[in-house]
Amino acid sequence: MVSLITIVSKYLILILCLIYTLSSFTVFLGNKSTERITDILDNQVWYLFTFHFVCYFVLFIQTWELNVLFFFAAQIVFFEAIMLIYPKIYKRCSRKMLNNMCFLLGIGFIMLTRLSFDLAVKQFIIVAASFLITALIPLCIEKMTFLNKLGWVYAMSGFGILLVVLFFGSNIHGSTNWIKITENFYFQPSEIVKIIFVFFVASMLSKAKEFNDLIKVTVIAALYVCVLVVEKDLGAALLFFMIYMMMLYAATAKLIYLLAGFGSGAIASIGAYFIFNHVKERVMAWKDPFAIIDGKGYQICQSLFAIGTGGWFGLGLNQGRPTDVPIYESDFIFSGICEEFGVLFALCVILICISMFLSIMQISTRIKGLFYKLLCLGFGICYIFQVFLNVGGVTKFIPLTGVTLPLVSYGGTSVACTMLMFGIIQGLYMISNRKEVKDDGVLEEKAER
């Protein structure tokens, strides 16, 4: 009976995810009335709760552990607080982003519960605490009108944190990008630095008047990337590089800068291949992982086996072997999703991430003031490119970079900083609805209509 329920449930789970994904794009189509959009967003809440219930029902009947039920109940309370109470406090928040954030968090909790209940509980506690802390961020972003004036403060503080990690950090999984707090607690400073970096670039580019100003910002951004490469944090280095290039192009609208930047990046990548052994190893594992399956190619091979085993519809929740992939709970959680939920479900996850990105870009185009536009754009690029690096790495589309899938993968620093980033974007959304912003980033009251 349990096997039958598991088989039937995987199709029901897929249908619910497909419906949710479709609704997340429907809100962008046509000139829908406010009432119609509200109905769609309200329905998304029910899709999420139904999807969540089905998954945890399957997990419960397979284990018959009451802890699973208590954990499920705690999540329901948490999601209700976010999706129902939060919009009442911030009446002009973006419910599209809020719903997508909760759906992705829900997928992460479900997968982590299946993989490791202790890690799932730990992740949930971090998420809940992060939400309480970041709940005031939208209000702070709206009220703190001086943020565009702290460019050099952002530059020095972010770079200083990276230097501390370089000299005093701990090496985990080949990268020196962690700070050890206690024996069992590590903090990844590059996650918070990427937020500081976006603020730095937005502040400096919004005030750049001459070519020399661009040179100064570019040199500092290059120093950030160089330190990350030395730390062997290749994923973060690529992420920072892409963020800067897209923000530079958006600020100047000059294609030559973009082409020159990508050309320089290509040359630097070739140089890094010959200078750093860890870069060469990642590329070799990407080119032909099966030739070195007993060594550096083991991770990607196991990931590909998991994805192929799952097929289009998956094996069913708790029916696969995702733990065969090293670092399955963080870097390779997408492989586990493909194996147990199927490739179609995984494609829906990617589309929901794209929907989130489109929502951020929509805010960026609506908000006035170059500083706020660049800030929103930078966070949007940061989010979607991290998704690309994670999914591309585990599917062998690009070499592995060691970054997490935002909101889904296990990782306290990652999920906390991602929620902080979305809190900032919610603040920008409220600014775009309630204020007019001058080009220098100063807010002016907008007459209510």
C-alpha positions as CSV (number, residue, x, y, z in Angstrom):
1,M,0.0,0.0,0.0
2,V,2.8,2.4,0.9
3,S,4.5,1.7,-2.4
4,L,1.3,2.4,-4.3
5,I,0.8,5.7,-2.5
6,T,4.4,6.7,-3.2
7,I,4.0,5.9,-6.9
8,V,0.7,7.9,-7.2
9,S,2.0,10.7,-5.1
10,K,5.0,11.4,-7.4
11,Y,2.5,12.3,-10.2
12,L,0.3,14.4,-8.0
13,I,3.4,16.2,-6.7
14,L,4.5,16.9,-10.3
15,I,1.0,18.1,-11.3
16,L,0.9,20.5,-8.3
17,C,4.4,21.8,-9.2
18,L,3.4,22.3,-12.9
19,I,0.3,24.2,-11.9
20,Y,2.2,26.4,-9.5
21,T,4.9,27.1,-12.1
22,L,2.3,28.0,-14.7
23,S,0.7,30.4,-12.3
24,S,4.0,32.0,-11.5
25,F,4.3,33.1,-15.1
26,T,0.6,33.8,-15.6
27,V,0.8,36.9,-13.4
28,F,3.2,38.4,-16.0
29,L,0.9,37.9,-19.0
30,G,-1.6,40.4,-20.3
31,N,-3.3,43.3,-18.5
32,K,-4.9,41.5,-15.6
33,S,-6.9,43.3,-13.0
34,T,-5.7,43.6,-9.5
35,E,-8.4,41.3,-8.4
36,R,-7.4,38.6,-10.9
37,I,-3.7,38.8,-9.9
38,T,-4.7,38.6,-6.2
39,D,-6.7,35.4,-7.0
40,I,-3.8,33.9,-8.7
41,L,-1.4,34.7,-5.8
42,D,-4.0,33.4,-3.3
43,N,-4.3,30.1,-5.2
44,Q,-0.5,29.7,-5.1
45,V,-0.7,29.6,-1.4
46,W,-3.1,26.6,-1.6
47,Y,-0.9,24.9,-4.2
48,L,2.1,25.3,-1.9
49,F,0.3,23.9,1.2
50,T,-1.2,21.0,-0.8
51,F,2.2,20.1,-2.3
52,H,3.8,20.4,1.1
53,F,1.1,18.1,2.7
54,V,1.4,15.4,0.0
55,C,5.2,15.3,0.4
56,Y,5.2,15.0,4.1
57,F,2.4,12.5,4.1
58,V,4.5,10.3,2.0
59,L,7.6,10.8,4.2
60,F,5.5,10.0,7.3
61,I,3.9,6.8,6.1
62,Q,7.3,5.6,5.0
63,T,8.9,6.2,8.4
64,W,6.0,6.5,10.9
65,E,8.1,9.0,12.9
66,L,6.1,11.6,14.8
67,N,9.0,14.0,14.5
68,V,8.2,14.3,10.8
69,L,4.6,15.4,11.6
70,F,5.8,18.0,14.2
71,F,8.3,19.4,11.8
72,F,5.6,19.6,9.1
73,A,3.3,21.5,11.5
74,A,6.1,23.9,12.4
75,Q,6.7,24.7,8.7
76,I,3.0,25.3,8.1
77,V,2.9,27.8,10.8
78,F,6.0,29.5,9.5
79,F,4.7,29.6,5.9
80,E,1.4,31.0,7.0
81,A,3.2,33.7,8.9
82,I,5.2,34.7,5.8
83,M,2.5,34.3,3.1
84,L,-0.5,35.6,5.0
85,I,0.7,37.9,7.8
86,Y,3.7,39.5,6.1
87,P,1.6,41.0,3.3
88,K,-0.7,42.5,5.9
89,I,2.2,44.2,7.6
90,Y,3.9,45.3,4.3
91,K,0.8,46.0,2.2
92,R,2.8,46.9,-0.8
93,C,5.3,44.0,-0.8
94,S,5.8,41.8,-3.8
95,R,3.6,38.7,-3.1
96,K,5.0,37.1,-6.3
97,M,8.5,37.0,-4.8
98,L,7.2,36.0,-1.4
99,N,5.3,33.0,-2.8
100,N,8.2,31.8,-4.9
101,M,10.6,32.2,-2.0
102,C,8.3,30.0,0.2
103,F,7.9,27.4,-2.5
104,L,11.6,27.0,-3.0
105,L,12.2,26.9,0.8
106,G,9.5,24.2,1.0
107,I,11.3,22.1,-1.7
108,G,14.5,22.5,0.3
109,F,12.9,21.4,3.6
110,I,11.3,18.4,2.0
111,M,14.5,17.2,0.4
112,L,16.6,17.8,3.5
113,T,14.0,15.9,5.6
114,R,14.4,13.0,3.3
115,L,18.2,13.2,3.3
116,S,18.9,14.1,6.9
117,F,16.2,15.1,9.5
118,D,18.7,16.8,11.7
119,L,20.0,19.0,8.9
120,A,16.4,19.8,7.9
121,V,15.6,21.0,11.4
122,K,18.8,23.0,11.6
123,Q,18.1,24.6,8.3
124,F,14.5,25.5,9.4
125,I,15.8,27.1,12.6
126,I,18.2,29.2,10.6
127,V,15.5,30.2,8.1
128,A,13.0,31.1,10.8
129,A,15.6,33.2,12.7
130,S,16.8,34.9,9.5
131,F,13.2,35.8,8.6
132,L,12.6,37.4,12.0
133,I,15.9,39.4,11.6
134,T,15.3,40.4,8.1
135,A,11.6,41.3,8.5
136,L,12.6,44.9,9.3
137,I,14.9,45.2,6.3
138,P,12.3,46.5,3.8
139,L,11.4,49.3,6.2
140,C,15.1,50.1,6.7
141,I,15.8,50.2,3.0
142,E,12.8,52.6,2.6
143,K,13.9,54.9,5.4
144,M,17.7,54.9,5.1
145,T,18.1,57.4,2.2
146,F,21.9,57.7,2.7
147,L,22.9,54.3,1.5
148,N,24.0,55.6,-1.9
149,K,26.7,57.7,-0.2
150,L,28.7,54.9,1.4
151,G,30.5,53.6,-1.6
152,W,34.0,53.6,-0.1
153,V,32.7,52.2,3.2
154,Y,31.3,49.3,1.3
155,A,34.5,48.9,-0.7
156,M,36.8,48.8,2.4
157,S,34.6,46.7,4.6
158,G,33.9,44.0,2.0
159,F,37.5,43.8,0.9
160,G,38.7,43.7,4.5
161,I,36.4,40.8,5.3
162,L,37.8,38.9,2.3
163,L,41.4,39.5,3.5
164,V,40.5,38.2,7.0
165,V,39.2,35.0,5.4
166,L,42.4,34.8,3.2
167,F,44.7,34.9,6.2
168,F,42.6,33.3,9.0
169,G,40.0,31.2,7.2
170,S,39.6,27.5,7.3
171,N,39.9,25.2,4.3
172,I,36.8,23.1,3.6
173,H,36.3,21.0,0.4
174,G,39.4,22.6,-1.1
175,S,38.4,26.3,-0.6
176,T,39.7,28.7,2.0
177,N,36.4,30.5,2.3
178,W,35.2,29.7,5.8
179,I,35.7,31.2,9.3
180,K,35.5,28.7,12.2
181,I,33.4,30.0,15.1
182,T,33.1,26.8,17.1
183,E,34.0,23.2,16.5
184,N,30.7,22.6,14.7
185,F,29.8,26.0,13.5
186,Y,31.4,27.7,10.4
187,F,30.5,30.9,8.7
188,Q,31.1,31.7,5.0
189,P,31.9,35.4,4.8
190,S,31.8,35.6,1.0
191,E,28.0,35.3,1.2
192,I,27.6,38.6,3.1
193,V,30.4,40.2,1.1
194,K,28.5,39.6,-2.2
195,I,25.7,41.8,-0.7
196,I,28.2,44.5,0.3
197,F,29.8,44.2,-3.1
198,V,26.5,45.0,-4.9
199,F,26.0,48.0,-2.7
200,F,29.5,49.1,-3.4
201,V,29.2,48.8,-7.2
202,A,25.7,50.4,-7.3
203,S,26.9,53.4,-5.1
204,M,30.1,54.0,-7.1
205,L,28.6,53.6,-10.6
206,S,25.6,55.7,-9.9
207,K,27.9,58.6,-9.1
208,A,30.6,57.9,-11.8
209,K,31.0,61.0,-14.0
210,E,34.2,60.3,-15.8
211,F,36.1,57.4,-17.3
212,N,38.6,57.6,-14.4
213,D,35.8,56.9,-12.0
214,L,35.0,53.7,-13.9
215,I,38.7,52.6,-13.8
216,K,38.8,53.0,-10.0
217,V,35.7,50.9,-9.5
218,T,36.9,48.3,-12.0
219,V,40.3,47.9,-10.2
220,I,38.6,47.4,-6.8
221,A,36.2,44.9,-8.3
222,A,39.1,43.0,-9.9
223,L,40.9,42.9,-6.5
224,Y,37.8,41.3,-5.0
225,V,37.8,38.6,-7.7
226,C,41.6,38.0,-7.4
227,V,41.3,37.4,-3.6
228,L,38.5,34.9,-4.2
229,V,40.5,33.1,-6.8
230,V,43.5,32.8,-4.4
231,E,41.1,31.5,-1.8
232,K,40.1,28.9,-4.4
233,D,36.5,30.1,-4.1
234,L,35.9,29.8,-7.9
235,G,32.1,30.0,-7.8
236,A,32.2,33.3,-5.8
237,A,34.9,34.7,-8.1
238,L,32.7,34.0,-11.2
239,L,29.7,35.4,-9.4
240,F,31.3,38.7,-8.5
241,F,32.7,39.0,-12.0
242,M,29.4,38.6,-13.6
243,I,27.6,40.9,-11.2
244,Y,30.1,43.7,-11.9
245,M,30.1,43.3,-15.7
246,M,26.3,43.4,-15.9
247,M,26.0,46.4,-13.5
248,L,28.7,48.2,-15.4
249,Y,26.9,47.7,-18.7
250,A,23.6,48.8,-17.2
251,A,25.2,51.9,-15.8
252,T,27.0,52.9,-19.0
253,A,25.0,51.3,-21.8
254,K,28.3,50.8,-23.6
255,L,28.7,47.4,-25.3
256,I,32.4,47.9,-25.7
257,Y,32.9,47.7,-21.9
258,L,30.9,44.4,-21.7
259,L,32.9,42.9,-24.6
260,A,36.2,44.1,-23.1
261,G,35.3,42.7,-19.7
262,F,34.3,39.3,-21.0
263,G,37.5,39.2,-23.2
264,S,39.6,40.0,-20.2
265,G,37.8,37.4,-18.1
266,A,38.4,34.8,-20.8
267,I,42.1,35.5,-20.8
268,A,42.2,35.5,-17.0
269,S,40.4,32.1,-17.0
270,I,43.0,30.6,-19.4
271,G,45.8,32.0,-17.2
272,A,44.2,30.6,-14.0
273,Y,44.0,27.2,-15.7
274,F,47.8,27.1,-16.1
275,I,48.6,28.8,-12.8
276,F,46.3,27.1,-10.3
277,N,46.1,23.3,-10.1
278,H,42.6,23.3,-8.6
279,V,41.3,25.1,-11.6
280,K,42.9,22.5,-13.9
281,E,41.4,19.7,-11.9
282,R,37.9,21.2,-12.1
283,V,38.3,21.5,-15.9
284,M,39.6,18.0,-16.3
285,A,36.7,16.6,-14.2
286,W,34.3,18.5,-16.4
287,K,35.8,17.5,-19.8
288,D,35.8,13.7,-19.1
289,P,34.7,12.8,-15.6
290,F,34.4,9.1,-16.4
291,A,38.1,8.9,-17.2
292,I,38.8,9.9,-13.6
293,I,35.7,8.5,-11.9
294,D,37.8,7.1,-9.0
295,G,39.2,10.6,-8.3
296,K,38.1,14.1,-9.1
297,G,35.4,13.0,-11.5
298,Y,33.5,10.9,-8.9
299,Q,31.1,13.7,-7.8
300,I,29.9,14.7,-11.3
301,C,29.6,11.1,-12.4
302,Q,27.4,10.2,-9.4
303,S,25.4,13.3,-10.1
304,L,24.8,12.3,-13.7
305,F,23.9,8.8,-12.6
306,A,21.3,10.2,-10.2
307,I,19.8,12.5,-12.9
308,G,19.6,9.7,-15.4
309,T,18.1,7.3,-13.0
310,G,15.3,9.6,-12.1
311,G,14.2,10.1,-15.7
312,W,11.3,12.4,-16.5
313,F,9.0,11.5,-13.6
314,G,11.5,10.4,-10.9
315,L,11.7,7.3,-8.7
316,G,9.4,8.7,-6.0
317,L,10.1,10.5,-2.7
318,N,12.5,8.4,-0.6
319,Q,13.0,5.8,-3.3
320,G,16.3,7.0,-4.8
321,R,19.9,7.0,-3.5
322,P,20.8,10.7,-3.6
323,T,23.2,10.2,-0.7
324,D,25.6,8.4,-3.0
325,V,26.6,11.9,-4.4
326,P,29.1,13.6,-2.1
327,I,28.0,16.9,-0.6
328,Y,24.4,15.8,-1.5
329,E,22.7,18.2,0.9
330,S,24.2,21.4,-0.5
331,D,26.1,21.6,-3.8
332,F,24.3,18.5,-5.3
333,I,20.8,18.8,-3.9
334,F,19.5,19.4,-7.5
335,S,20.7,15.9,-8.5
336,G,18.6,14.5,-5.6
337,I,15.6,16.4,-6.8
338,C,16.0,15.0,-10.3
339,E,16.4,11.5,-9.1
340,E,13.3,11.4,-6.8
341,F,11.0,14.0,-8.3
342,G,12.1,13.7,-11.9
343,V,13.6,16.0,-14.6
344,L,10.2,17.6,-15.3
345,F,9.9,18.7,-11.7
346,A,13.5,19.9,-11.8
347,L,12.7,22.0,-14.9
348,C,9.8,23.5,-13.0
349,V,12.2,24.5,-10.1
350,I,14.4,26.2,-12.7
351,L,11.4,28.0,-14.2
352,I,10.3,29.2,-10.7
353,C,13.8,30.6,-10.2
354,I,13.5,32.4,-13.6
355,S,10.1,33.7,-12.5
356,M,11.8,35.1,-9.4
357,F,14.5,36.7,-11.5
358,L,11.9,38.3,-13.8
359,S,10.1,39.8,-10.8
360,I,13.4,41.4,-9.6
361,M,14.0,42.7,-13.1
362,Q,10.5,44.1,-13.2
363,I,11.2,46.0,-10.0
364,S,14.5,47.3,-11.5
365,T,12.8,48.7,-14.5
366,R,10.1,50.4,-12.5
367,I,12.1,52.0,-9.7
368,K,13.5,55.5,-10.3
369,G,17.1,56.5,-9.4
370,L,20.2,54.9,-10.8
371,F,21.4,53.7,-7.5
372,Y,18.3,51.7,-6.8
373,K,18.1,50.4,-10.3
374,L,21.6,49.1,-10.1
375,L,21.1,47.7,-6.7
376,C,18.1,45.7,-7.8
377,L,19.8,44.6,-11.0
378,G,22.9,43.5,-9.1
379,F,20.9,41.3,-6.7
380,G,18.9,39.9,-9.6
381,I,22.1,38.9,-11.5
382,C,23.5,37.5,-8.2
383,Y,20.5,35.3,-7.7
384,I,20.0,33.9,-11.2
385,F,23.7,33.4,-12.0
386,Q,24.1,31.4,-8.7
387,V,21.2,29.2,-9.9
388,F,23.0,28.8,-13.2
389,L,26.4,27.9,-11.6
390,N,24.8,25.3,-9.4
391,V,22.5,23.7,-12.0
392,G,25.1,24.0,-14.7
393,G,27.8,22.4,-12.5
394,V,25.8,19.3,-11.4
395,T,24.5,18.7,-14.9
396,K,28.0,18.9,-16.4
397,F,27.1,22.0,-18.5
398,I,29.9,23.9,-16.9
399,P,32.8,22.9,-14.5
400,L,31.8,22.5,-10.9
401,T,32.1,25.8,-8.9
402,G,30.9,24.7,-5.5
403,V,28.0,27.1,-5.0
404,T,24.6,26.3,-3.5
405,L,21.2,26.4,-5.0
406,P,19.6,29.5,-3.4
407,L,16.9,28.7,-0.8
408,V,16.9,25.0,-1.6
409,S,20.4,23.7,-0.7
410,Y,21.5,23.2,2.9
411,G,23.7,26.0,4.2
412,G,23.1,28.4,7.0
413,T,25.1,31.4,5.7
414,S,23.8,31.0,2.2
415,V,20.1,30.8,3.1
416,A,20.4,33.6,5.7
417,C,22.1,36.0,3.2
418,T,19.7,35.1,0.4
419,M,16.8,36.0,2.7
420,L,18.5,39.2,3.6
421,M,18.9,39.9,-0.1
422,F,15.2,39.3,-0.8
423,G,14.4,41.6,2.1
424,I,16.3,44.3,0.5
425,I,14.6,43.7,-2.8
426,Q,11.2,43.9,-1.1
427,G,12.2,47.3,0.3
428,L,13.1,48.4,-3.2
429,Y,9.7,47.2,-4.4
430,M,8.0,49.2,-1.8
431,I,10.1,52.3,-2.8
432,S,9.1,51.8,-6.4
433,N,5.4,51.8,-5.4
434,R,5.4,54.6,-2.8
435,K,8.2,57.0,-3.7
436,E,9.7,58.9,-6.6
437,V,13.4,58.8,-6.6
438,K,15.7,61.4,-8.1
439,D,18.7,60.3,-10.2
440,D,21.1,60.8,-7.2
441,G,19.1,58.2,-5.2
442,V,17.4,60.7,-2.9
443,L,13.8,59.9,-2.1
444,E,10.9,62.3,-2.6
445,E,7.4,61.8,-1.4
446,K,4.9,60.7,-4.1
447,A,1.3,62.0,-3.9
448,E,-1.1,59.2,-3.1
449,R,-3.6,58.5,-5.8
